[in-house]
Amino acid sequence: MDRKTTNNLIIDDFRRNSNVAFAILYQQYFIYTKKFVLNNKGNLEDAEDIFQDALLILYEKLYADNFKAYTCLGIYVSGISKNLWLKKLRNKEFLIEIPENYYTKNQAEINLAIENERDYWHKLNDYINSISTHCKNLIQDIFMKNKSIEEIQTKYQYSSKHNAQNQKYKCVEQIRKIKNKDNF
């Protein structure tokens, strides 16, 4: 099923006030928010709270008259989550309540965060499509499918975890070189 069809099904599900869309987004995209929050001074409870707040903002956004899904809804939710967490980190007291009208008051900032996230994923996708097929598959397995280095070692038949780590490094370096050429 393509992204547009998936987005439309999720949007329709939200508008019917069903919980299936929440479950799909949580199952497929919470891991990205969790990693981001855990890597940025947060814990699992913080990640869950931020992700739920992001889903509520998405829900509000879906009812906005001009909402259009230009990319995967999971990317929208991830962008909103990152924005919310960074905003929370900036608050010295670390106690932020998300008001009901948060999206309305911060629409421009949220839209910019989403747009930046979408641009990032488009560029990253272009870089990944420019590397060798082997590296493309390896990068997708490690970073998008969250496979462990042991699973990578087995799947690609590397003789040791060290060799798997080296190959991962070489593939990431391919992306860095393409990115650096792109920036000049």
N, C-alpha and C positions, 0 to 999 in steps of 0.2 A: 504494500500500500504506500503511495507517495505521501510526501509531507503535507501537501494541500488537502488531500482526502482525510488524513489523520487529524489535521487542524480543524477541519470542518466538523468532523465527528465529535471532537472534544468540545468545540464551541457549542454545537447543538446540545450536547449532553449538559454542559453548564447551564444553558438557557432553559433546560427542562428541570433544573434543580436536582439533578441526579448526582450521586457521589462517585460514579464510575470515572469521570474525567479527573477528579481529584486523585483517585487511586492510581490511574495511569500515570499522571504527571509525577506523583510521589514515587512510584515504583521505578520510573525511568530516570528521573532527574534529581531526586533528593541527594543522591551520592555526590553531585557536584557542589551543592550548597554545603553539605556536610564537610567535604574536603576543604573548601574555602574557609569556612568558619573555624574548623579545627586547626588549620594552618595559620590562622590569624587571631590567636588569643581567645578562642571560644571553646565551648564544649558541646556535647551532643544535644543537650537540652536547648542551648542557644541556637544551634542549627535547626532544630525542629521548629522552634518559635519563629525564626526568621523565614523559614520556608512556608510555614502556614500563613504568615503575614503577606508574603509574596503572592501566594495563591489567592488570598482575599483581594489584594490589589488587582491581580489579573481578572478576577471575577468582576470587580467594579469596572475595569477597563473594557471588558467584553460588552457591558451594557452602555458604554459611551457610543454616541451616534456615529462617530467617525472611526471606529476601531477596524483595522485591517491587519490580518496576520501575514506579514511579508516573509516570515521565517518560522521556524519551528517554535511552538508555544513553550517548549522546554527552555529554549534560549531566552525567551522573554522572562520566564520565571527565574532563571539563573541570573540574568542581569538585574532584575529587581532585587533578588536576594543579596547579591553582592553590594548593591547600592544601599540597601537597608543595613547590612552588617557594617559597612564602612562608616555610615552615618552614626551608627550606635557606638562604634569604636572612638569616633571623634568626641563623643560626649564624655567628659571626664568622670561624671558620676555613674556612667554605665547603666543608667536607668531610663529607658525611653519607652513610653507607651505609644503605640501607633494609633492615632486618633482615627475615628471612622472616616473622616474626610481627607485622609492623608494623600490619597491619589489626586484628588481635586486640587489640593493646595500645592502639590509637588509634581504636577503633571509634566511640566517642561523638563525638570531634572530627571525624572524617571524615563521619559521618552529619550532623552539624550543618552542615558546609561544603556538603555535597550539598543539604541542605534549604534553606540560604540561597541557593544557586545556583538551585535549582528555583523558589523564591519570586521571585528576581530576574527569571528568564526569564518567569514568569507575569505579573508586573507589566509588564515591558517589552512583552510580547505584547499586554496590555490597552491600553497606551499607543499602540502602533503601530496597533491596530485602531480607535483613536479619532481618528486623523488622516485627512486626505483620501486618497482612493484613489491619486491621483498620488504623494503623498508616501510612502504605504505601499509602493508599488512601488519607488520610488526608494531608500528606506531599505533595503529587502530586497536590492536589487541591489548597493548599495554595501557594506553591513555583513554581509550573510549569504551573498551570492554572490561577494563580494570582487571586484566589477567595478571596473576602473580608472576614473578620471574621464574619460579619453578614450572608453572604452566607453559611459559614461553620456552623454557629449556626443553621441555618434553615435546611440545608441538613442532618446534623448528629443529629438533634433534641436535641441540648444542651439547657438547661433551661436558660442560660444566656451567654452573650459574655465572661464573666469572666471564665465560665466553658470551653468554646471553647478555650480560650487562655491557660488555664491550660492543656487541652488535647494536644494542639500544643506543649507546653513546654515538656510534658511527652514524646511525640513522637520524638522530637528533642533530648532529653536526651537518648532515646534508640539508636539513631544513634551515639551520642557522646560515649556512653559506648562501642559500637562495634568498633568504630574508635580507641578508647584508647587501647582496647585489641589487635587490629591489629598492633598498633605501638610498642608493647612490644615484 
